[in-house]
């Protein structure tokens, strides 16, 4: 059945970041733990791919940024919008509309793969043109939670990344140490 937003699944409205509603997606290889506010983390087996914290803001966030404003489908991290979330059919969808800009972020797992898929869309529902940029934000970890939480600053020294302009693809990986270990 469809909920009030016209989406299938459980609708989270009136989101309270201090009292999160959390859902877990898993495909046997990877897991996404996501809250209604947009906080969450991605893991493959025991390895955290993105930061997990016991308090505060953490996750993968997307924005449409104009000269004057940031538009986000999630309530977190800024807590300035009245976004909503919908959970169902193996995905979490966040959505918000403000000043004639509609933003949606859908998070799911690729079937049978160790891969999270985040799809961000922006729609101008207003009467005037808006120009801006798309911004994604995440904090990669690429280590077990116990290792990372024991020495977070040290762990972050060994993360590196590449951007492939042709493929428009970002890759993040752990640097090899002098002894060849990752």
C-alpha positions in Angstrom: 0.0 0.0 0.0 1.1 3.5 -0.7 1.5 6.0 2.2 0.5 9.7 2.3 3.6 10.7 0.3 2.5 8.4 -2.6 5.4 6.1 -1.9 5.2 2.4 -0.9 6.3 1.6 2.6 6.6 3.1 6.0 6.6 6.9 6.1 8.6 8.9 8.7 7.2 12.4 9.1 7.9 14.9 12.0 11.4 13.5 12.3 13.0 13.9 15.7 16.8 13.6 15.5 17.0 12.9 19.3 14.7 9.9 18.9 15.7 8.2 15.7 13.8 5.5 13.9 16.4 3.1 12.5 16.2 0.5 9.8 18.7 -2.0 8.5 19.2 -3.2 4.9 21.3 -6.2 4.2 22.0 -8.5 1.3 24.2 -11.1 3.0 27.4 -9.3 1.9 26.8 -5.7 3.0 24.6 -3.7 5.4 23.2 -0.2 5.5 22.0 1.0 8.9 19.9 4.2 8.3 17.9 6.5 10.5 14.9 8.5 9.5 17.0 11.7 9.8 19.6 10.5 7.3 22.3 9.4 9.8 23.7 5.9 9.1 26.6 3.8 8.0 27.6 1.3 5.4 29.6 -1.9 6.3 30.8 -5.0 4.5 31.3 -7.9 6.9 33.1 -6.4 9.9 34.6 -3.6 7.9 33.0 -0.1 8.2 33.0 1.6 4.9 31.6 4.9 6.3 32.0 6.4 9.7 29.8 5.1 12.5 29.4 7.1 15.7 27.5 6.5 18.9 26.4 10.2 19.0 26.3 13.0 16.5 26.0 13.2 12.8 27.4 10.5 10.5 26.4 9.2 7.1 26.4 9.9 3.4 24.7 13.3 2.6 23.8 15.0 -0.6 23.1 18.7 -1.3 22.0 20.9 -4.1 23.9 24.2 -3.4 23.0 27.5 -4.9 24.6 30.9 -4.2 22.2 31.5 -1.4 21.2 28.2 0.1 21.9 24.4 0.6 19.0 22.1 -0.2 19.1 18.6 1.4 16.6 15.8 1.4 17.7 14.7 4.9 17.0 16.4 8.2 20.6 15.6 9.3 23.2 17.0 9.4 21.9 20.6 9.4 18.5 20.0 11.1 17.2 23.0 9.2 14.6 21.3 6.9 11.4 19.4 7.4 12.4 16.4 5.4 10.6 13.1 5.4 11.7 9.6 4.9 10.1 6.4 3.5 11.3 2.9 4.1 10.2 0.0 2.0 11.0 -2.3 -0.9 14.6 -2.7 0.3 15.4 1.0 0.2 15.3 4.2 2.3 14.2 7.3 0.5 14.6 10.8 1.9 12.8 13.8 0.4 12.3 17.5 1.0 10.9 20.5 -0.8 11.8 24.1 -0.1 11.7 27.3 -2.2 10.6 25.4 -5.3 13.4 22.9 -5.1 12.6 19.2 -4.5 15.5 16.9 -3.4 15.4 13.1 -3.1 18.0 10.7 -1.9 17.5 6.9 -2.2 19.8 4.5 -0.5 19.8 0.7 -1.2 22.2 -2.2 -1.7 23.2 -3.8 -5.0 21.7 -7.3 -5.2 24.4 -9.9 -4.3 27.2 -7.3 -4.3 29.2 -5.5 -1.6 28.0 -2.2 -2.9 25.7 0.6 -1.6 23.8 2.6 -4.2 22.8 6.2 -3.4 20.8 8.1 -6.0 20.2 11.8 -5.6 17.8 13.9 -7.7 16.9 17.5 -7.8 13.7 18.9 -9.4 12.9 22.6 -9.8 9.2 22.9 -9.0 9.3 26.7 -8.9 8.8 29.3 -11.6 12.4 30.7 -11.7 15.6 29.0 -12.9 18.1 28.0 -10.2 21.7 27.2 -10.8 23.8 25.3 -8.4 26.1 22.4 -7.8 25.7 18.9 -6.4 27.7 18.0 -3.3 28.1 14.6 -1.7 29.6 14.2 1.7 30.8 11.0 3.4 33.5 10.1 5.9 35.2 6.8 4.7 36.7 4.5 7.4 37.6 1.2 5.7 38.5 -0.6 8.9 36.8 -2.6 11.7 34.8 -0.5 14.2 36.9 -1.5 17.1 40.2 -0.5 15.3 38.7 2.7 14.1 37.1 3.7 17.4 40.3 3.0 19.4 42.4 5.4 17.2 40.2 7.4 14.8 42.7 10.1 13.9 45.4 7.6 13.3 43.1 5.4 11.2 42.2 8.4 9.0 45.8 9.0 8.0 45.7 5.8 5.9 42.7 6.8 3.7 43.2 8.0 0.2 40.9 8.7 -2.8 40.8 9.3 -6.5 38.4 11.0 -8.8 38.0 9.8 -12.4 36.7 12.7 -14.4 35.8 10.6 -17.4 33.7 8.1 -15.4 32.6 10.7 -12.8 33.6 8.1 -10.2 35.1 8.5 -6.8 37.2 5.6 -5.4 38.3 5.5 -1.7 40.9 3.0 -0.5 43.3 2.4 2.4 46.9 3.3 1.7 49.5 0.5 2.0 51.9 0.8 4.8 55.7 0.5 4.3 55.5 -3.2 5.3 53.0 -3.8 2.5 50.0 -4.3 4.8 46.7 -2.4 4.3 
